[in-house]
Amino acid sequence: MLFVEGLNAWYGQAQVLFDVNLSVGKGELVVIQGLNGAGKSTLLQSLIGIGPRAQGRIEWQDLPIQDWPAHRRARAGLGFVAEDRRLFTGLSVKENLWIAAQAQPVSIGQDTPVQRCDRILSLFPQLQAMLDRPASQMSGGEQQMLALARTLMTGPRLLLLDEPCEGIAPVLVAAMRDALLQLAREGVAMLVAEQNNILARHAQRVLVLTSGRMQTVV
């Protein structure tokens, strides 16, 4: 599904990614590990098209997409959940979900937004009870669930997840892990950046990023 070759990235004159190569197949869970500052977030941002200046080949479904803007990559099936969540904090849970639904046109044979929302709320029942709550009044873990749920409303076939289980309550970590593993079983591919081993122990492959260079494939 996703193939990356020779990806380099710069902030100004400072290079932060060096000839990164990776691939993610259909239904695969691939985890990228590395310390803070290793370049994990920059890598994910470069793949979705919102990061720094980048060069290299990015193929999605055999199409070169490195020159596509972020919104076109998202419409093609890439979903990105940033570590900082990027929610509309003044809007309710329901409004955050429906805004995302409007960004993705429904094709013949696809779930309707209502069907998709029902499915997502079955994955995250905690959100069902707070549909009218402003995002600003949710805990960090609840906001992370909403950020993921909002991205799922666009119907992605590949999820790019930046530290999805970092800094949230253990009970919500378990719920997040279980939801992601269920999505993986259903065929959603995932490329996940994390420092802990919450998802790595379930991954098909673990990649290690050190100072912007891919070091090890486990």
C-alpha positions as CSV (number, residue, x, y, z in Angstrom):
1,M,0.0,0.0,0.0
2,L,2.6,2.6,1.1
3,F,6.1,2.6,-0.2
4,V,8.7,5.2,0.8
5,E,12.2,5.4,-0.7
6,G,15.0,7.9,0.0
7,L,12.9,10.3,2.1
8,N,14.8,13.3,3.3
9,A,13.4,16.3,5.2
10,W,14.7,19.7,6.4
11,Y,13.7,22.5,8.7
12,G,15.4,25.4,7.0
13,Q,19.0,24.3,6.5
14,A,18.8,21.6,9.2
15,Q,18.3,18.1,7.8
16,V,16.2,15.9,10.1
17,L,15.4,12.8,8.0
18,F,18.1,11.0,6.0
19,D,17.3,8.6,3.2
20,V,14.4,6.9,5.0
21,N,13.0,3.8,3.4
22,L,9.9,1.9,4.6
23,S,6.8,0.1,3.5
24,V,3.4,-0.8,4.9
25,G,1.3,-3.5,3.4
26,K,-2.4,-4.0,3.4
27,G,-3.6,-4.7,7.0
28,E,-0.1,-4.4,8.4
29,L,0.7,-2.8,11.8
30,V,4.1,-1.3,11.6
31,V,5.6,0.6,14.6
32,I,8.4,3.2,14.5
33,Q,10.3,3.6,17.7
34,G,12.8,6.2,18.8
35,L,13.7,8.8,21.4
36,N,12.2,12.3,21.4
37,G,13.8,14.2,18.6
38,A,14.6,11.1,16.5
39,G,12.3,12.3,13.7
40,K,9.2,10.1,14.2
41,S,6.7,13.0,14.1
42,T,8.6,14.6,11.2
43,L,8.4,11.4,9.2
44,L,4.6,11.0,9.7
45,Q,4.0,14.7,8.9
46,S,6.1,14.3,5.7
47,L,4.0,11.3,4.7
48,I,0.7,13.2,5.0
49,G,2.2,16.3,3.5
50,I,2.1,18.8,6.3
51,G,5.7,18.6,7.5
52,P,8.9,20.4,6.6
53,R,10.5,20.6,3.2
54,A,10.9,17.0,2.0
55,Q,12.3,15.1,-0.9
56,G,12.0,11.4,-1.8
57,R,9.6,9.0,-3.3
58,I,6.2,8.3,-1.5
59,E,3.9,5.8,-3.3
60,W,0.4,5.1,-2.2
61,Q,-1.5,2.3,-4.0
62,D,1.3,2.4,-6.7
63,L,0.8,6.1,-7.3
64,P,3.5,8.7,-6.5
65,I,2.0,11.1,-4.1
66,Q,5.0,13.1,-2.8
67,D,3.8,16.2,-4.8
68,W,0.2,15.9,-3.6
69,P,-1.1,18.4,-1.0
70,A,-2.2,17.0,2.3
71,H,-6.0,17.2,1.6
72,R,-5.5,15.1,-1.6
73,R,-3.6,12.4,0.3
74,A,-6.3,12.3,2.9
75,R,-9.0,11.9,0.3
76,A,-7.0,9.1,-1.2
77,G,-7.2,7.1,2.1
78,L,-4.4,8.3,4.4
79,G,-5.5,9.3,7.9
80,F,-3.2,11.2,10.3
81,V,-3.7,11.6,14.1
82,A,-1.2,14.1,15.5
83,E,0.2,13.9,19.0
84,D,-1.3,17.3,19.8
85,R,-4.8,16.1,18.6
86,R,-5.8,19.3,16.8
87,L,-9.4,19.2,17.8
88,F,-12.0,21.9,17.5
89,T,-12.1,22.4,21.2
90,G,-15.0,24.8,21.1
91,L,-17.2,22.2,19.3
92,S,-18.9,19.2,20.8
93,V,-17.8,15.6,20.2
94,K,-20.6,15.1,17.7
95,E,-19.7,18.3,15.8
96,N,-16.0,17.2,15.6
97,L,-17.1,13.9,14.1
98,W,-19.5,15.4,11.6
99,I,-17.1,18.0,10.4
100,A,-14.7,15.2,9.5
101,A,-17.5,13.3,7.8
102,Q,-18.2,16.2,5.4
103,A,-14.6,16.3,4.3
104,Q,-14.8,12.9,2.6
105,P,-17.4,12.3,-0.1
106,V,-19.2,9.0,0.1
107,S,-18.7,6.7,-2.9
108,I,-21.1,3.9,-4.0
109,G,-20.7,0.9,-1.7
110,Q,-19.2,2.9,1.2
111,D,-20.8,3.4,4.6
112,T,-22.9,6.5,5.0
113,P,-21.6,9.0,7.6
114,V,-24.3,7.8,10.0
115,Q,-23.3,4.2,9.6
116,R,-19.6,5.1,10.0
117,C,-20.3,7.1,13.1
118,D,-22.3,4.2,14.7
119,R,-19.4,1.9,13.9
120,I,-16.8,4.3,15.4
121,L,-18.9,4.8,18.6
122,S,-19.0,1.0,18.9
123,L,-15.2,1.0,19.0
124,F,-15.2,3.9,21.5
125,P,-18.3,3.6,23.7
126,Q,-16.8,6.1,26.1
127,L,-17.5,8.8,23.5
128,Q,-21.2,7.8,23.2
129,A,-22.0,9.3,26.6
130,M,-20.4,12.6,25.8
131,L,-21.6,13.5,22.3
132,D,-22.8,16.9,23.4
133,R,-19.7,17.7,25.5
134,P,-17.3,20.3,24.2
135,A,-13.9,18.9,23.4
136,S,-12.3,21.4,25.7
137,Q,-14.1,19.7,28.7
138,M,-12.6,16.2,27.9
139,S,-9.6,14.6,29.5
140,G,-6.4,14.1,27.5
141,G,-7.2,10.5,26.9
142,E,-10.8,11.2,25.9
143,Q,-9.5,13.9,23.5
144,Q,-7.1,11.4,22.0
145,M,-10.0,9.0,21.4
146,L,-11.9,11.7,19.7
147,A,-9.0,12.7,17.5
148,L,-8.7,9.1,16.3
149,A,-12.5,8.8,16.0
150,R,-12.6,12.0,13.9
151,T,-9.9,10.7,11.6
152,L,-11.8,7.4,11.2
153,M,-14.9,9.3,10.0
154,T,-12.9,10.0,6.8
155,G,-12.7,6.3,6.1
156,P,-8.9,5.9,5.9
157,R,-7.2,2.7,4.7
158,L,-3.9,3.7,6.3
159,L,-3.6,5.4,9.7
160,L,-0.6,7.4,10.6
161,L,-0.6,7.6,14.4
162,D,1.8,9.8,16.4
163,E,2.1,8.5,20.0
164,P,-1.6,7.5,20.3
165,C,-1.2,6.0,23.8
166,E,1.2,8.5,25.3
167,G,0.3,10.3,28.5
168,I,-3.2,9.0,29.0
169,A,-4.9,7.1,31.8
170,P,-4.1,3.3,31.8
171,V,-7.8,2.4,31.4
172,L,-8.0,4.5,28.3
173,V,-4.7,3.2,27.0
174,A,-6.2,-0.3,27.1
175,A,-9.4,0.9,25.3
176,M,-7.3,2.7,22.6
177,R,-5.1,-0.3,22.1
178,D,-8.0,-2.7,21.8
179,A,-9.8,-0.4,19.3
180,L,-6.6,-0.1,17.1
181,L,-6.0,-3.8,17.2
182,Q,-9.6,-4.4,16.1
183,L,-9.2,-2.0,13.2
184,A,-6.0,-3.9,12.2
185,R,-7.9,-7.2,12.2
186,E,-10.4,-5.5,9.9
187,G,-7.7,-4.7,7.4
188,V,-6.8,-1.1,8.3
189,A,-3.1,-0.6,7.8
190,M,-1.2,1.4,10.4
191,L,2.1,3.2,10.8
192,V,2.5,4.1,14.4
193,A,5.2,6.2,16.1
194,E,5.6,5.3,19.8
195,Q,8.2,5.2,22.5
196,N,6.5,2.6,24.7
197,N,5.7,-1.0,23.6
198,I,1.9,-0.9,23.8
199,L,1.4,-1.6,20.1
200,A,4.9,-2.7,19.2
201,R,4.4,-6.1,20.8
202,H,1.5,-6.7,18.4
203,A,3.2,-5.3,15.3
204,Q,4.2,-7.2,12.2
205,R,7.4,-5.1,12.1
206,V,9.1,-2.6,14.4
207,L,11.4,0.1,12.8
208,V,13.9,2.0,14.9
209,L,14.6,5.7,14.0
210,T,17.8,7.2,15.4
211,S,18.7,10.8,14.6
212,G,16.6,10.7,11.5
213,R,18.0,7.5,10.2
214,M,16.3,4.1,10.0
215,Q,18.5,1.8,12.0
216,T,16.9,-1.6,12.5
217,V,14.1,-3.7,11.3
218,V,12.8,-6.2,13.9
